[in-house]
Amino acid sequence: MEDNKDSQEYVDILKAELEKFQNVEYADWDSIVLHLGLGEKSVVKIRVMRQDMEAMKSLHSQSRSEMLELMIQTLEAEVANKK
């Protein structure tokens, strides 16, 4: 029963944190798009919204460089899966 109580408390904390992140309109930029290309052709691409990056930073203490590295790894895996 204690595990359920701890789990529910964690869920409640996450919900409270997520409620802080409403849709945000930024004046300067709002997303990052990465492409893996072959010559002039885009082979695969991925996009992450700035507000999602802000949430990941806040909730998971991930840096931008860590997030970008994960995006690159995802793109590379996608290319490998296409072959």
PyMOL Python script that loads the backbone (N, CA, C, O; Angstrom):
from pymol import cmd

cmd.read_pdbstr("""\
ATOM      1  N   MET A   1       0.822  -1.200   0.000  1.00  0.00           N
ATOM      2  CA  MET A   1       0.000   0.000   0.000  1.00  0.00           C
ATOM      3  C   MET A   1       0.865   1.263   0.000  1.00  0.00           C
ATOM      4  O   MET A   1       0.496   2.269  -0.606  1.00  0.00           O
ATOM      5  N   GLU A   2       2.016   1.211   0.679  1.00  0.00           N
ATOM      6  CA  GLU A   2       2.901   2.365   0.740  1.00  0.00           C
ATOM      7  C   GLU A   2       3.413   2.738  -0.652  1.00  0.00           C
ATOM      8  O   GLU A   2       3.550   3.918  -0.972  1.00  0.00           O
ATOM      9  N   ASP A   3       3.697   1.716  -1.487  1.00  0.00           N
ATOM     10  CA  ASP A   3       4.157   1.976  -2.851  1.00  0.00           C
ATOM     11  C   ASP A   3       3.107   2.731  -3.657  1.00  0.00           C
ATOM     12  O   ASP A   3       3.434   3.640  -4.420  1.00  0.00           O
ATOM     13  N   ASN A   4       1.838   2.348  -3.480  1.00  0.00           N
ATOM     14  CA  ASN A   4       0.751   3.032  -4.183  1.00  0.00           C
ATOM     15  C   ASN A   4       0.651   4.487  -3.750  1.00  0.00           C
ATOM     16  O   ASN A   4       0.420   5.374  -4.572  1.00  0.00           O
ATOM     17  N   LYS A   5       0.824   4.725  -2.462  1.00  0.00           N
ATOM     18  CA  LYS A   5       0.755   6.087  -1.938  1.00  0.00           C
ATOM     19  C   LYS A   5       1.897   6.927  -2.510  1.00  0.00           C
ATOM     20  O   LYS A   5       1.684   8.066  -2.926  1.00  0.00           O
ATOM     21  N   ASP A   6       3.107   6.364  -2.530  1.00  0.00           N
ATOM     22  CA  ASP A   6       4.260   7.064  -3.086  1.00  0.00           C
ATOM     23  C   ASP A   6       4.061   7.330  -4.572  1.00  0.00           C
ATOM     24  O   ASP A   6       4.378   8.413  -5.063  1.00  0.00           O
ATOM     25  N   SER A   7       3.535   6.338  -5.285  1.00  0.00           N
ATOM     26  CA  SER A   7       3.296   6.495  -6.719  1.00  0.00           C
ATOM     27  C   SER A   7       2.281   7.595  -6.979  1.00  0.00           C
ATOM     28  O   SER A   7       2.471   8.408  -7.883  1.00  0.00           O
ATOM     29  N   GLN A   8       1.219   7.632  -6.209  1.00  0.00           N
ATOM     30  CA  GLN A   8       0.190   8.649  -6.392  1.00  0.00           C
ATOM     31  C   GLN A   8       0.737  10.037  -6.078  1.00  0.00           C
ATOM     32  O   GLN A   8       0.413  11.007  -6.763  1.00  0.00           O
ATOM     33  N   GLU A   9       1.564  10.130  -5.045  1.00  0.00           N
ATOM     34  CA  GLU A   9       2.170  11.419  -4.718  1.00  0.00           C
ATOM     35  C   GLU A   9       3.058  11.898  -5.866  1.00  0.00           C
ATOM     36  O   GLU A   9       3.063  13.082  -6.203  1.00  0.00           O
ATOM     37  N   TYR A  10       3.805  10.975  -6.458  1.00  0.00           N
ATOM     38  CA  TYR A  10       4.662  11.318  -7.593  1.00  0.00           C
ATOM     39  C   TYR A  10       3.824  11.789  -8.776  1.00  0.00           C
ATOM     40  O   TYR A  10       4.164  12.779  -9.423  1.00  0.00           O
ATOM     41  N   VAL A  11       2.740  11.092  -9.059  1.00  0.00           N
ATOM     42  CA  VAL A  11       1.848  11.473 -10.154  1.00  0.00           C
ATOM     43  C   VAL A  11       1.263  12.862  -9.890  1.00  0.00           C
ATOM     44  O   VAL A  11       1.179  13.682 -10.804  1.00  0.00           O
ATOM     45  N   ASP A  12       0.868  13.123  -8.672  1.00  0.00           N
ATOM     46  CA  ASP A  12       0.312  14.431  -8.320  1.00  0.00           C
ATOM     47  C   ASP A  12       1.341  15.547  -8.511  1.00  0.00           C
ATOM     48  O   ASP A  12       1.008  16.634  -8.983  1.00  0.00           O
ATOM     49  N   ILE A  13       2.584  15.270  -8.145  1.00  0.00           N
ATOM     50  CA  ILE A  13       3.656  16.251  -8.319  1.00  0.00           C
ATOM     51  C   ILE A  13       3.879  16.516  -9.799  1.00  0.00           C
ATOM     52  O   ILE A  13       4.012  17.668 -10.212  1.00  0.00           O
ATOM     53  N   LEU A  14       3.921  15.452 -10.606  1.00  0.00           N
ATOM     54  CA  LEU A  14       4.108  15.613 -12.050  1.00  0.00           C
ATOM     55  C   LEU A  14       2.973  16.404 -12.683  1.00  0.00           C
ATOM     56  O   LEU A  14       3.207  17.271 -13.524  1.00  0.00           O
ATOM     57  N   LYS A  15       1.745  16.105 -12.279  1.00  0.00           N
ATOM     58  CA  LYS A  15       0.596  16.838 -12.817  1.00  0.00           C
ATOM     59  C   LYS A  15       0.700  18.316 -12.492  1.00  0.00           C
ATOM     60  O   LYS A  15       0.434  19.161 -13.346  1.00  0.00           O
ATOM     61  N   ALA A  16       1.087  18.637 -11.261  1.00  0.00           N
ATOM     62  CA  ALA A  16       1.226  20.030 -10.856  1.00  0.00           C
ATOM     63  C   ALA A  16       2.309  20.727 -11.679  1.00  0.00           C
ATOM     64  O   ALA A  16       2.143  21.879 -12.080  1.00  0.00           O
ATOM     65  N   GLU A  17       3.413  20.030 -11.927  1.00  0.00           N
ATOM     66  CA  GLU A  17       4.495  20.601 -12.739  1.00  0.00           C
ATOM     67  C   GLU A  17       4.039  20.820 -14.175  1.00  0.00           C
ATOM     68  O   GLU A  17       4.324  21.861 -14.766  1.00  0.00           O
ATOM     69  N   LEU A  18       3.331  19.843 -14.738  1.00  0.00           N
ATOM     70  CA  LEU A  18       2.879  19.952 -16.125  1.00  0.00           C
ATOM     71  C   LEU A  18       1.870  21.074 -16.320  1.00  0.00           C
ATOM     72  O   LEU A  18       1.815  21.683 -17.389  1.00  0.00           O
ATOM     73  N   GLU A  19       1.074  21.351 -15.299  1.00  0.00           N
ATOM     74  CA  GLU A  19       0.087  22.426 -15.402  1.00  0.00           C
ATOM     75  C   GLU A  19       0.762  23.787 -15.555  1.00  0.00           C
ATOM     76  O   GLU A  19       0.154  24.732 -16.059  1.00  0.00           O
ATOM     77  N   LYS A  20       2.019  23.887 -15.120  1.00  0.00           N
ATOM     78  CA  LYS A  20       2.758  25.139 -15.273  1.00  0.00           C
ATOM     79  C   LYS A  20       3.094  25.413 -16.740  1.00  0.00           C
ATOM     80  O   LYS A  20       3.313  26.558 -17.134  1.00  0.00           O
ATOM     81  N   PHE A  21       3.132  24.348 -17.538  1.00  0.00           N
ATOM     82  CA  PHE A  21       3.555  24.470 -18.927  1.00  0.00           C
ATOM     83  C   PHE A  21       2.354  24.482 -19.863  1.00  0.00           C
ATOM     84  O   PHE A  21       1.983  23.457 -20.436  1.00  0.00           O
ATOM     85  N   GLN A  22       1.766  25.636 -20.004  1.00  0.00           N
ATOM     86  CA  GLN A  22       0.684  25.820 -20.950  1.00  0.00           C
ATOM     87  C   GLN A  22       1.294  26.163 -22.306  1.00  0.00           C
ATOM     88  O   GLN A  22       2.491  26.439 -22.394  1.00  0.00           O
ATOM     89  N   ASN A  23       0.485  26.149 -23.358  1.00  0.00           N
ATOM     90  CA  ASN A  23       0.998  26.548 -24.665  1.00  0.00           C
ATOM     91  C   ASN A  23       1.535  27.964 -24.585  1.00  0.00           C
ATOM     92  O   ASN A  23       0.876  28.876 -24.084  1.00  0.00           O
ATOM     93  N   VAL A  24       2.740  28.124 -25.088  1.00  0.00           N
ATOM     94  CA  VAL A  24       3.424  29.405 -25.009  1.00  0.00           C
ATOM     95  C   VAL A  24       3.718  29.884 -26.422  1.00  0.00           C
ATOM     96  O   VAL A  24       4.121  29.095 -27.277  1.00  0.00           O
ATOM     97  N   GLU A  25       3.519  31.161 -26.669  1.00  0.00           N
ATOM     98  CA  GLU A  25       3.894  31.752 -27.942  1.00  0.00           C
ATOM     99  C   GLU A  25       5.129  32.617 -27.703  1.00  0.00           C
ATOM    100  O   GLU A  25       5.107  33.567 -26.921  1.00  0.00           O
ATOM    101  N   TYR A  26       6.194  32.262 -28.394  1.00  0.00           N
ATOM    102  CA  TYR A  26       7.447  32.994 -28.263  1.00  0.00           C
ATOM    103  C   TYR A  26       7.592  33.941 -29.445  1.00  0.00           C
ATOM    104  O   TYR A  26       7.176  33.618 -30.558  1.00  0.00           O
ATOM    105  N   ALA A  27       8.178  35.104 -29.210  1.00  0.00           N
ATOM    106  CA  ALA A  27       8.362  36.085 -30.278  1.00  0.00           C
ATOM    107  C   ALA A  27       9.629  35.819 -31.093  1.00  0.00           C
ATOM    108  O   ALA A  27       9.712  36.217 -32.255  1.00  0.00           O
ATOM    109  N   ASP A  28      10.621  35.145 -30.488  1.00  0.00           N
ATOM    110  CA  ASP A  28      11.892  34.974 -31.188  1.00  0.00           C
ATOM    111  C   ASP A  28      12.017  33.634 -31.921  1.00  0.00           C
ATOM    112  O   ASP A  28      12.371  33.627 -33.100  1.00  0.00           O
ATOM    113  N   TRP A  29      11.742  32.513 -31.272  1.00  0.00           N
ATOM    114  CA  TRP A  29      11.741  31.200 -31.929  1.00  0.00           C
ATOM    115  C   TRP A  29      10.948  30.227 -31.064  1.00  0.00           C
ATOM    116  O   TRP A  29      10.862  30.398 -29.848  1.00  0.00           O
ATOM    117  N   ASP A  30      10.360  29.188 -31.703  1.00  0.00           N
ATOM    118  CA  ASP A  30       9.516  28.283 -30.924  1.00  0.00           C
ATOM    119  C   ASP A  30       9.811  26.810 -31.137  1.00  0.00           C
ATOM    120  O   ASP A  30       9.179  25.959 -30.511  1.00  0.00           O
ATOM    121  N   SER A  31      10.765  26.488 -32.015  1.00  0.00           N
ATOM    122  CA  SER A  31      11.073  25.073 -32.213  1.00  0.00           C
ATOM    123  C   SER A  31      12.462  24.912 -32.825  1.00  0.00           C
ATOM    124  O   SER A  31      13.041  25.852 -33.371  1.00  0.00           O
ATOM    125  N   ILE A  32      12.967  23.704 -32.716  1.00  0.00           N
ATOM    126  CA  ILE A  32      14.228  23.328 -33.342  1.00  0.00           C
ATOM    127  C   ILE A  32      13.932  22.170 -34.276  1.00  0.00           C
ATOM    128  O   ILE A  32      13.253  21.213 -33.903  1.00  0.00           O
ATOM    129  N   VAL A  33      14.444  22.265 -35.489  1.00  0.00           N
ATOM    130  CA  VAL A  33      14.285  21.201 -36.471  1.00  0.00           C
ATOM    131  C   VAL A  33      15.676  20.735 -36.874  1.00  0.00           C
ATOM    132  O   VAL A  33      16.521  21.538 -37.272  1.00  0.00           O
ATOM    133  N   LEU A  34      15.907  19.429 -36.768  1.00  0.00           N
ATOM    134  CA  LEU A  34      17.168  18.842 -37.208  1.00  0.00           C
ATOM    135  C   LEU A  34      16.900  17.939 -38.397  1.00  0.00           C
ATOM    136  O   LEU A  34      15.925  17.188 -38.414  1.00  0.00           O
ATOM    137  N   HIS A  35      17.759  18.017 -39.376  1.00  0.00           N
ATOM    138  CA  HIS A  35      17.665  17.169 -40.565  1.00  0.00           C
ATOM    139  C   HIS A  35      18.959  16.379 -40.683  1.00  0.00           C
ATOM    140  O   HIS A  35      20.038  16.899 -40.403  1.00  0.00           O
ATOM    141  N   LEU A  36      18.850  15.148 -41.090  1.00  0.00           N
ATOM    142  CA  LEU A  36      20.015  14.427 -41.583  1.00  0.00           C
ATOM    143  C   LEU A  36      19.871  14.444 -43.088  1.00  0.00           C
ATOM    144  O   LEU A  36      18.827  14.077 -43.627  1.00  0.00           O
ATOM    145  N   GLY A  37      20.906  14.865 -43.754  1.00  0.00           N
ATOM    146  CA  GLY A  37      20.811  14.998 -45.195  1.00  0.00           C
ATOM    147  C   GLY A  37      21.809  14.129 -45.916  1.00  0.00           C
ATOM    148  O   GLY A  37      22.798  13.665 -45.347  1.00  0.00           O
ATOM    149  N   LEU A  38      21.522  13.923 -47.176  1.00  0.00           N
ATOM    150  CA  LEU A  38      22.420  13.230 -48.094  1.00  0.00           C
ATOM    151  C   LEU A  38      22.477  14.117 -49.330  1.00  0.00           C
ATOM    152  O   LEU A  38      21.555  14.127 -50.145  1.00  0.00           O
ATOM    153  N   GLY A  39      23.566  14.855 -49.458  1.00  0.00           N
ATOM    154  CA  GLY A  39      23.632  15.872 -50.496  1.00  0.00           C
ATOM    155  C   GLY A  39      22.648  16.984 -50.172  1.00  0.00           C
ATOM    156  O   GLY A  39      22.635  17.513 -49.060  1.00  0.00           O
ATOM    157  N   GLU A  40      21.837  17.329 -51.140  1.00  0.00           N
ATOM    158  CA  GLU A  40      20.834  18.376 -50.947  1.00  0.00           C
ATOM    159  C   GLU A  40      19.509  17.827 -50.423  1.00  0.00           C
ATOM    160  O   GLU A  40      18.595  18.589 -50.112  1.00  0.00           O
ATOM    161  N   LYS A  41      19.413  16.506 -50.329  1.00  0.00           N
ATOM    162  CA  LYS A  41      18.161  15.863 -49.923  1.00  0.00           C
ATOM    163  C   LYS A  41      18.128  15.634 -48.410  1.00  0.00           C
ATOM    164  O   LYS A  41      19.105  15.172 -47.819  1.00  0.00           O
ATOM    165  N   SER A  42      16.997  15.964 -47.796  1.00  0.00           N
ATOM    166  CA  SER A  42      16.779  15.660 -46.385  1.00  0.00           C
ATOM    167  C   SER A  42      16.310  14.208 -46.277  1.00  0.00           C
ATOM    168  O   SER A  42      15.273  13.839 -46.829  1.00  0.00           O
ATOM    169  N   VAL A  43      17.075  13.399 -45.569  1.00  0.00           N
ATOM    170  CA  VAL A  43      16.748  11.978 -45.436  1.00  0.00           C
ATOM    171  C   VAL A  43      15.701  11.776 -44.339  1.00  0.00           C
ATOM    172  O   VAL A  43      14.692  11.103 -44.546  1.00  0.00           O
ATOM    173  N   VAL A  44      15.955  12.365 -43.181  1.00  0.00           N
ATOM    174  CA  VAL A  44      15.000  12.326 -42.061  1.00  0.00           C
ATOM    175  C   VAL A  44      15.102  13.649 -41.313  1.00  0.00           C
ATOM    176  O   VAL A  44      16.130  14.325 -41.352  1.00  0.00           O
ATOM    177  N   LYS A  45      14.027  14.003 -40.637  1.00  0.00           N
ATOM    178  CA  LYS A  45      14.064  15.210 -39.826  1.00  0.00           C
ATOM    179  C   LYS A  45      13.237  15.003 -38.571  1.00  0.00           C
ATOM    180  O   LYS A  45      12.367  14.135 -38.502  1.00  0.00           O
ATOM    181  N   ILE A  46      13.538  15.830 -37.583  1.00  0.00           N
ATOM    182  CA  ILE A  46      12.821  15.774 -36.312  1.00  0.00           C
ATOM    183  C   ILE A  46      12.663  17.208 -35.818  1.00  0.00           C
ATOM    184  O   ILE A  46      13.521  18.060 -36.047  1.00  0.00           O
ATOM    185  N   ARG A  47      11.555  17.451 -35.139  1.00  0.00           N
ATOM    186  CA  ARG A  47      11.263  18.786 -34.622  1.00  0.00           C
ATOM    187  C   ARG A  47      10.882  18.665 -33.154  1.00  0.00           C
ATOM    188  O   ARG A  47      10.140  17.763 -32.764  1.00  0.00           O
ATOM    189  N   VAL A  48      11.394  19.576 -32.352  1.00  0.00           N
ATOM    190  CA  VAL A  48      11.008  19.644 -30.942  1.00  0.00           C
ATOM    191  C   VAL A  48      10.601  21.087 -30.645  1.00  0.00           C
ATOM    192  O   VAL A  48      11.260  22.038 -31.066  1.00  0.00           O
ATOM    193  N   MET A  49       9.522  21.220 -29.926  1.00  0.00           N
ATOM    194  CA  MET A  49       9.020  22.544 -29.573  1.00  0.00           C
ATOM    195  C   MET A  49       9.806  23.092 -28.377  1.00  0.00           C
ATOM    196  O   MET A  49      10.192  22.354 -27.470  1.00  0.00           O
ATOM    197  N   ARG A  50      10.025  24.379 -28.406  1.00  0.00           N
ATOM    198  CA  ARG A  50      10.773  25.040 -27.335  1.00  0.00           C
ATOM    199  C   ARG A  50      10.122  24.798 -25.974  1.00  0.00           C
ATOM    200  O   ARG A  50      10.820  24.536 -24.994  1.00  0.00           O
ATOM    201  N   GLN A  51       8.817  24.883 -25.906  1.00  0.00           N
ATOM    202  CA  GLN A  51       8.152  24.686 -24.616  1.00  0.00           C
ATOM    203  C   GLN A  51       8.344  23.259 -24.106  1.00  0.00           C
ATOM    204  O   GLN A  51       8.386  23.035 -22.896  1.00  0.00           O
ATOM    205  N   ASP A  52       8.459  22.291 -25.020  1.00  0.00           N
ATOM    206  CA  ASP A  52       8.738  20.923 -24.593  1.00  0.00           C
ATOM    207  C   ASP A  52      10.160  20.801 -24.052  1.00  0.00           C
ATOM    208  O   ASP A  52      10.411  20.080 -23.086  1.00  0.00           O
ATOM    209  N   MET A  53      11.079  21.513 -24.684  1.00  0.00           N
ATOM    210  CA  MET A  53      12.454  21.524 -24.186  1.00  0.00           C
ATOM    211  C   MET A  53      12.526  22.163 -22.801  1.00  0.00           C
ATOM    212  O   MET A  53      13.256  21.695 -21.927  1.00  0.00           O
ATOM    213  N   GLU A  54      11.764  23.227 -22.615  1.00  0.00           N
ATOM    214  CA  GLU A  54      11.729  23.891 -21.304  1.00  0.00           C
ATOM    215  C   GLU A  54      11.168  22.939 -20.239  1.00  0.00           C
ATOM    216  O   GLU A  54      11.655  22.898 -19.110  1.00  0.00           O
ATOM    217  N   ALA A  55      10.148  22.184 -20.615  1.00  0.00           N
ATOM    218  CA  ALA A  55       9.555  21.232 -19.675  1.00  0.00           C
ATOM    219  C   ALA A  55      10.537  20.119 -19.334  1.00  0.00           C
ATOM    220  O   ALA A  55      10.657  19.735 -18.171  1.00  0.00           O
ATOM    221  N   MET A  56      11.242  19.595 -20.340  1.00  0.00           N
ATOM    222  CA  MET A  56      12.226  18.536 -20.090  1.00  0.00           C
ATOM    223  C   MET A  56      13.354  19.040 -19.202  1.00  0.00           C
ATOM    224  O   MET A  56      13.859  18.313 -18.347  1.00  0.00           O
ATOM    225  N   LYS A  57      13.738  20.278 -19.412  1.00  0.00           N
ATOM    226  CA  LYS A  57      14.785  20.870 -18.578  1.00  0.00           C
ATOM    227  C   LYS A  57      14.321  20.964 -17.133  1.00  0.00           C
ATOM    228  O   LYS A  57      15.069  20.641 -16.210  1.00  0.00           O
ATOM    229  N   SER A  58      13.100  21.401 -16.944  1.00  0.00           N
ATOM    230  CA  SER A  58      12.555  21.578 -15.599  1.00  0.00           C
ATOM    231  C   SER A  58      12.255  20.255 -14.907  1.00  0.00           C
ATOM    232  O   SER A  58      12.601  20.063 -13.741  1.00  0.00           O
ATOM    233  N   LEU A  59      11.610  19.344 -15.629  1.00  0.00           N
ATOM    234  CA  LEU A  59      11.167  18.092 -15.008  1.00  0.00           C
ATOM    235  C   LEU A  59      12.260  17.035 -14.897  1.00  0.00           C
ATOM    236  O   LEU A  59      12.279  16.253 -13.947  1.00  0.00           O
ATOM    237  N   HIS A  60      13.172  17.014 -15.874  1.00  0.00           N
ATOM    238  CA  HIS A  60      14.165  15.938 -15.922  1.00  0.00           C
ATOM    239  C   HIS A  60      15.598  16.443 -15.833  1.00  0.00           C
ATOM    240  O   HIS A  60      16.541  15.659 -15.942  1.00  0.00           O
ATOM    241  N   SER A  61      15.766  17.734 -15.637  1.00  0.00           N
ATOM    242  CA  SER A  61      17.093  18.348 -15.532  1.00  0.00           C
ATOM    243  C   SER A  61      17.984  18.019 -16.721  1.00  0.00           C
ATOM    244  O   SER A  61      19.193  17.846 -16.567  1.00  0.00           O
ATOM    245  N   GLN A  62      17.386  17.933 -17.907  1.00  0.00           N
ATOM    246  CA  GLN A  62      18.162  17.662 -19.113  1.00  0.00           C
ATOM    247  C   GLN A  62      18.628  18.972 -19.728  1.00  0.00           C
ATOM    248  O   GLN A  62      17.878  19.947 -19.792  1.00  0.00           O
ATOM    249  N   SER A  63      19.865  18.980 -20.176  1.00  0.00           N
ATOM    250  CA  SER A  63      20.398  20.162 -20.841  1.00  0.00           C
ATOM    251  C   SER A  63      20.016  20.138 -22.316  1.00  0.00           C
ATOM    252  O   SER A  63      19.595  19.107 -22.842  1.00  0.00           O
ATOM    253  N   ARG A  64      20.164  21.277 -22.974  1.00  0.00           N
ATOM    254  CA  ARG A  64      19.886  21.329 -24.407  1.00  0.00           C
ATOM    255  C   ARG A  64      20.781  20.365 -25.169  1.00  0.00           C
ATOM    256  O   ARG A  64      20.337  19.685 -26.095  1.00  0.00           O
ATOM    257  N   SER A  65      22.032  20.314 -24.774  1.00  0.00           N
ATOM    258  CA  SER A  65      22.954  19.424 -25.493  1.00  0.00           C
ATOM    259  C   SER A  65      22.532  17.962 -25.349  1.00  0.00           C
ATOM    260  O   SER A  65      22.663  17.187 -26.298  1.00  0.00           O
ATOM    261  N   GLU A  66      22.036  17.582 -24.193  1.00  0.00           N
ATOM    262  CA  GLU A  66      21.544  16.211 -24.010  1.00  0.00           C
ATOM    263  C   GLU A  66      20.316  15.951 -24.883  1.00  0.00           C
ATOM    264  O   GLU A  66      20.189  14.883 -25.483  1.00  0.00           O
ATOM    265  N   MET A  67      19.428  16.918 -24.950  1.00  0.00           N
ATOM    266  CA  MET A  67      18.231  16.762 -25.774  1.00  0.00           C
ATOM    267  C   MET A  67      18.587  16.668 -27.253  1.00  0.00           C
ATOM    268  O   MET A  67      18.042  15.836 -27.979  1.00  0.00           O
ATOM    269  N   LEU A  68      19.502  17.524 -27.693  1.00  0.00           N
ATOM    270  CA  LEU A  68      19.922  17.484 -29.093  1.00  0.00           C
ATOM    271  C   LEU A  68      20.620  16.173 -29.416  1.00  0.00           C
ATOM    272  O   LEU A  68      20.427  15.622 -30.500  1.00  0.00           O
ATOM    273  N   GLU A  69      21.424  15.667 -28.499  1.00  0.00           N
ATOM    274  CA  GLU A  69      22.077  14.376 -28.721  1.00  0.00           C
ATOM    275  C   GLU A  69      21.042  13.265 -28.862  1.00  0.00           C
ATOM    276  O   GLU A  69      21.191  12.394 -29.719  1.00  0.00           O
ATOM    277  N   LEU A  70      20.006  13.278 -28.045  1.00  0.00           N
ATOM    278  CA  LEU A  70      18.939  12.282 -28.165  1.00  0.00           C
ATOM    279  C   LEU A  70      18.223  12.399 -29.510  1.00  0.00           C
ATOM    280  O   LEU A  70      17.858  11.389 -30.113  1.00  0.00           O
ATOM    281  N   MET A  71      18.025  13.626 -29.977  1.00  0.00           N
ATOM    282  CA  MET A  71      17.383  13.831 -31.270  1.00  0.00           C
ATOM    283  C   MET A  71      18.255  13.268 -32.397  1.00  0.00           C
ATOM    284  O   MET A  71      17.750  12.618 -33.312  1.00  0.00           O
ATOM    285  N   ILE A  72      19.557  13.520 -32.328  1.00  0.00           N
ATOM    286  CA  ILE A  72      20.474  12.995 -33.343  1.00  0.00           C
ATOM    287  C   ILE A  72      20.475  11.472 -33.335  1.00  0.00           C
ATOM    288  O   ILE A  72      20.431  10.844 -34.392  1.00  0.00           O
ATOM    289  N   GLN A  73      20.524  10.877 -32.147  1.00  0.00           N
ATOM    290  CA  GLN A  73      20.495   9.416 -32.049  1.00  0.00           C
ATOM    291  C   GLN A  73      19.204   8.851 -32.641  1.00  0.00           C
ATOM    292  O   GLN A  73      19.219   7.810 -33.297  1.00  0.00           O
ATOM    293  N   THR A  74      18.092   9.540 -32.406  1.00  0.00           N
ATOM    294  CA  THR A  74      16.807   9.107 -32.963  1.00  0.00           C
ATOM    295  C   THR A  74      16.837   9.150 -34.483  1.00  0.00           C
ATOM    296  O   THR A  74      16.369   8.224 -35.145  1.00  0.00           O
ATOM    297  N   LEU A  75      17.386  10.223 -35.032  1.00  0.00           N
ATOM    298  CA  LEU A  75      17.497  10.339 -36.486  1.00  0.00           C
ATOM    299  C   LEU A  75      18.385   9.245 -37.070  1.00  0.00           C
ATOM    300  O   LEU A  75      18.045   8.640 -38.087  1.00  0.00           O
ATOM    301  N   GLU A  76      19.510   8.995 -36.432  1.00  0.00           N
ATOM    302  CA  GLU A  76      20.418   7.953 -36.918  1.00  0.00           C
ATOM    303  C   GLU A  76      19.764   6.595 -36.874  1.00  0.00           C
ATOM    304  O   GLU A  76      19.932   5.792 -37.792  1.00  0.00           O
ATOM    305  N   ALA A  77      19.019   6.329 -35.817  1.00  0.00           N
ATOM    306  CA  ALA A  77      18.297   5.042 -35.724  1.00  0.00           C
ATOM    307  C   ALA A  77      17.251   4.935 -36.804  1.00  0.00           C
ATOM    308  O   ALA A  77      17.053   3.858 -37.367  1.00  0.00           O
ATOM    309  N   GLU A  78      16.574   6.029 -37.108  1.00  0.00           N
ATOM    310  CA  GLU A  78      15.559   6.022 -38.158  1.00  0.00           C
ATOM    311  C   GLU A  78      16.175   5.712 -39.522  1.00  0.00           C
ATOM    312  O   GLU A  78      15.618   4.938 -40.300  1.00  0.00           O
ATOM    313  N   VAL A  79      17.316   6.314 -39.803  1.00  0.00           N
ATOM    314  CA  VAL A  79      18.007   6.029 -41.049  1.00  0.00           C
ATOM    315  C   VAL A  79      18.423   4.566 -41.112  1.00  0.00           C
ATOM    316  O   VAL A  79      18.257   3.910 -42.141  1.00  0.00           O
ATOM    317  N   ALA A  80      18.961   4.059 -40.017  1.00  0.00           N
ATOM    318  CA  ALA A  80      19.391   2.655 -39.970  1.00  0.00           C
ATOM    319  C   ALA A  80      18.209   1.719 -40.176  1.00  0.00           C
ATOM    320  O   ALA A  80      18.357   0.676 -40.812  1.00  0.00           O
ATOM    321  N   ASN A  81      17.048   2.068 -39.653  1.00  0.00           N
ATOM    322  CA  ASN A  81      15.853   1.227 -39.787  1.00  0.00           C
ATOM    323  C   ASN A  81      15.291   1.248 -41.207  1.00  0.00           C
ATOM    324  O   ASN A  81      14.637   0.296 -41.633  1.00  0.00           O
ATOM    325  N   LYS A  82      15.547   2.338 -41.940  1.00  0.00           N
ATOM    326  CA  LYS A  82      15.049   2.441 -43.309  1.00  0.00           C
ATOM    327  C   LYS A  82      15.831   1.542 -44.277  1.00  0.00           C
ATOM    328  O   LYS A  82      15.330   1.173 -45.339  1.00  0.00           O
ATOM    329  N   LYS A  83      17.062   1.197 -43.892  1.00  0.00           N
ATOM    330  CA  LYS A  83      17.912   0.399 -44.794  1.00  0.00           C
ATOM    331  C   LYS A  83      17.550  -1.031 -44.821  1.00  0.00           C
ATOM    332  O   LYS A  83      18.180  -1.814 -45.533  1.00  0.00           O
TER     333      LYS A  83
END
""", "prot")
cmd.dss("prot")
cmd.show_as("cartoon", "prot")
cmd.util.cbc("prot")
cmd.orient("prot")
